[in-house]
C-alpha cells in the first residue's frame, strides 16, 4: 500500500490527536469532532433488550428475523411510498451497522471486471467516509476520488464522468452519500437518476449511504431505491444502506441494513454468512420496534432543527456557512484563517472547541489540491445550550 493510500484510509481522529498533541485547550473543552448522536434513545429500547436477554444464548440467522425485515419493508412504504416494492425476502439484508456493509459490499462485485482483465475501479466522493476507501483498498480495487466542491453543490460531478469511457468501463462501484457527510448536501431526484443511468449503462453498482436520511431541515431527501423504482420499476445495480445509529440515537446497538438489487443481496448474504458478523437476536427485536416507530424520529429531528436555527443566528453569513439540507454537521470555510488545520489549532488553543480539519476527510489522489483543505467539520451532536456556547466561542475567537 503506497503512502498516499495509507494516509487515505487512516482514521481522521488519529490524525487530529497528533495535530493537537501537547496543546492545552483555552477553555473547558467542547468536542464537536465525532458524529456520535448524544440525544436520548427511546425509552422502550432497554425494556425490549431486557425482555429478550435470554436470546443472547442463540446464534442469530444471518438473513435476520422476519419481524426485522418486515419492519424495514414497512418503513420504506411509509417513508418513500413504495407500495410494498421492497420485498422483505428478496431485497433486504440486515447488517451489524451500515459500516460493515459499506466496507464488505465490494468483495462480491470486484470479480466482474477482473474476469474481463480490467483493473477494478471504485468511484468515491471526495471528501468521504473513510470506510469507502478502506473497503476499496481491501478488495483490491483502485479508489478514484471525485471532488465534491462548492460549485457542484458539494456533490461529485457526474457530468464529468461521461467523458471518461475507460474509467467507466472498469468501474465496479460508485459510493454516494446523501445527505452527505461532511457537507450536509442533499442529492435531488435528477442527480440520482443520472447516477442510476450511468450504473445501468456500464454495469456497476451504486452503494448509496443514506444513514442521515431522517435528519433533515425542511424537505425529506429522496432515496436511491424509490428513485430507481419510479423510473425503471426495479432496483437493478442499486443498493441503499441505512442505520439506526443517527435516526434513533443508538450508535452502540450496531444495527443497519442494505436493500435493493436482489441478485446482489443473494450473493452478499452468502458472502456475509462466512465472512461477517450476525446481529444479536435481542438487537434484532429492538431494531424492528425502532423501525416501526416514527414518534421518536420526529422528536429527534426537531432537536437538530433547533440547532440549525442557532447556527444560522450565531454564524450568519460568516465562513461560507450554508444551512445544511440534512445530516448534523456544519462545513465551514476557514480559508481566511490559513485553512482547516490552522483554524483547528487556533480554536482549540483559543476557546477549547475541538473540530475536525476537512483535509482529514478528503484525498489528494486526483493530483489536485485537497478539496477540503480550507474547511472544518463541526458535529452538532450536543444539546442546544452546549451547541450555542461552542458556536459563540468560535465566532468570538475568529473575530
Buried (B, 14 or more C-beta within 10 A) or exposed (E): EEEEBEBBBBEBEEBBEEBBEEEEBBBEBBBBBBBEBEBEBBEBBEEBBEEBEEBEEEEBBBBBBEBBBBBBBBBBEEBBEBEEBBBBEBBBBBBBBBBBBBBBBBBBBBEBBBEEEBEBBBBBBBBBBBBBBBBBBBBEBBBBBBBBBBEBBBBBEBEEBEEEEEBBBBBBBBBBBBBBBBBBBBBBBEBBBBBBBBBBEBBBBBBBBBBBBBBBBEEEBBBBBBBBBBBBEBBBBBBBBBBBBBBBBBBEBBBBBBBBBBEBBEBBBEEBEEEBEBBBBBBBBBBBBBBBBEEBBEEBBEBBBBBBEBBBEBBEEBBBBBBBBBBBBBBBBBEEBEBBBEBBBBBBBBBBBBBBBBBBBBBBBBEEEBBBBBBBBBBBBBEBEBBBBBBBBBBEBBE
